[in-house]
Amino acid sequence: MTTQLLAARAGELTDEMQYVAQREQLPAETILQEVAAGRMVIPANVQHLKGALEPMCIGIAAKCKINANIGNSAVTSNAGEELEKLHTAVHYGADTVMDLSTGKDIDGIRQKIIDKSPVPIGTVPIYQMLEELGGNIEDMNAQHFLDMVEHQAKQGVDYMTVHCGVKLEHLHLSTERVTGIVSRGGSLIAKWMMAHRKQNPLYEAFDDLCDIMREYDVTWSLGDGLRPGSIADASDAAQFAELDVLGELTQRGQDNGTQVMVEGPGHIPMHQIQMNIERQIEVCKGAPFYVLGPLVTDIAPGYDHITSGIGAAMAGWHGAAMLCYVTPKEHLGLPNDEDVKQGVIAYKIAAHAADVARGRPGAQDRDDALSKARFEFDWKEQFRLSLDPETAQRYHDETLPQDTFKSAHFCSMCGPKYCSMKITEDIRKMAEADQLVEITPSSK
């Protein structure tokens, strides 16, 4: 079995590359070149390709993508609820979905998700491995992890977050942090290293892991185990020490024929976002950057889909290839179906704004069409073009529900007398009636 990367480097245009080219409205040759250069990945496990998967790509030359996290916990949720979250995430526009289940029946839930999902599915294999070890990370050895990665690859997982870049010599850099090590996978690996006083076994087994990833064409999502968990810890020595290791592993992964993307920080103040994106692009030689948020402030629990959406739009503008959503429940609890919807909508806004800011051809067409419908008081077309048509119409219907108001030239905010667009309409009609080509103020 060859991977998309190896095929591209051999000049072979795969069916998946051609499919992606049509979805992105890009020349197939561009997809081929970007994949060959390692600047684009097509997460498409050979097992998932046999089922419902519709191939997509992640890379700076393509549309900015978003990921939605779902999955149960030891406290709550079951397969039915997770399938409902999957449906909601895909319906509202998630480009990929990560199953982060940490509770019971992880295998059964994941298989149902993969079987039903038309979008790539990602995982963090250490979660299931830890569950099978009874929660004792100290009992892990490299073979435990290799076996779990192969097991999930056989199931059809398209990309995996593995915290290979956390090294023993960098742990002391996190000791003065306000929030310490906030990555679950990163903290588990750190605990293992401290218990055994040995180097990260996932770092040392990296080439063996590449063999498994290459066999099934699973894409690396090199995890940022030392990412900052607060803006106080952003852009510190621990974060950037790990990033340098991830740059090394990106090259090694690509040399081993595997597709690689790199995960990025979760809490970054606005004035540091551009620097963080540009630094990753330089260190990792343009490998797609997949960022969590980032949150630009820490004062809004319950609204972190908004605080992170601000950072996500900026990150996408400056070159992040995929944005991992944050829901209103972030830091507070396991998201439900409505939280998933709110997170996806917030991030579709961020990704779309990033595409417009990056000047991607055609990105602004939908904005312009909706603006035209708004000026023409074509309410139904406004609803249709909205990211969430049901909510847009429901808000309108709260005050003007009758069908007659779907053609009215005003809304309940301004009413018939104070609508600026209606007034502009009247001005234009007056100018046309007077056969005025241009209206200029009188000079004094």
C-alpha positions, 0 to 999 in steps of 0.5 A: 500500500502506498500513501497519498504522499508517496503517490504524489512524490511519484507523480501519481494523481490518485482518485482521492487527489482528483476528488479533492481538486473538484471539491476545492475548485483547484487544478489537480496539479496543484493538489498533487504538488502540495501533497508532494511538498508536505504542505497538504494532507488528505486524511483517508485511511484505506479502511475508511475509504472502503466505506462512507468517507468522502476525501478532503484535504487540509493545507494552506492552498485549500479552504480553511477547515474546521474540526469538531470534537465529540466522544463520551467520558467516564461520567456521561454519554453513549453511542446514540448521543455520539452519533447524534453529535456526529450528525450535527457536526457534519450537518453544520459543516465540520470538515473532520471529527475527532472521537475523544471518548474516554469512557466505556465501550470506546471500541463500539462507539468509534466503530459506529462513528467511522461507519457513519461518517463521511468526514475523516475521523481522528483519535488520541490513541493513548486514551483507549490504551489507558482505559485498557491499562486500568488507568495506570499510565505507569504500566505502559510500554511502547508495545502497548501503544503500538498495538493500540495505534494498529488496532485503531488504524485497522478500524479506519481512523484517518488521523491520530494525535500522538504526543511524540514531541514531549521530551524528558529534558523539557518538562522542567520548563513547565514547572513555573506555569500558571496552568502547567501541562493542560494536554491530557496526552501530554500530561500522561506522557510526562507522568510516565517519564517522571515515574520511570526517569526515561525518555518519551517511549513514543518519541523513541518508537517514532519510526515503528509508529510510522510503519503502521501509519504508512500501511494504512495511510493514517495521517499524523497529527503531531500533538502539542503536549506542552501547549499553553493552557492560559494566555499567561503561559503562551509562547513560552520556552516549553511550548517552543522547545516542543515545537522544535521537536515537532519540526524534526518529527515532521521531517522524519515522518515525511521521510518515512512516507507518511502524511503529517500535520502539526497541532498548535496552541490553545491559548494565545493573546491576539498580538502573538497569534501571527508570530506563532503561526509563522514560527510553526510554518518555518520550523515545520517547513509548511506542514499543515498547522491544526490549532485549538482555537486559540482562546484570546482571553481566559475570562469567559467560561461558558462563552469560550466558543466566542473567545476562541473563535476570535483567535481562530479567525486570526490564526486562519488568516495568518496561515493555519490550515485547520481550526479545532472548535471550542464549544460553550462547555469548554473547561466546564463539561462534556458538550451536548448536541446543542453545544456541538452546533454552537461550536461548529457555527462559531468556527465556520464563521472563523474559517470563512472569515479567514478565507475571505481575508486570505483572498481565496478566489470565490470566498466572498461570493456568498457574502455578496449574494446574502448582502444583495438579498438583504438590500432587496428585502428577499428574506427567504434568500437571506435565510437560505444563504445563512450558515444556520437558516433555521435560527435566522428565520426563527429570530425573524419570526419571533416578532414578524411571523406572518408570511406577509412580512417575508416580503416586507421592506423592513424588519422589527428593529427599524420598522417601516419608517426608519429602515436605512435600506428602505430610505436608500431605495426611496432616494434612488427612486427619487434620483431616477425620477428626476433623471439625476446622474449624480448628486453633489453637495452645493459649494460654499 
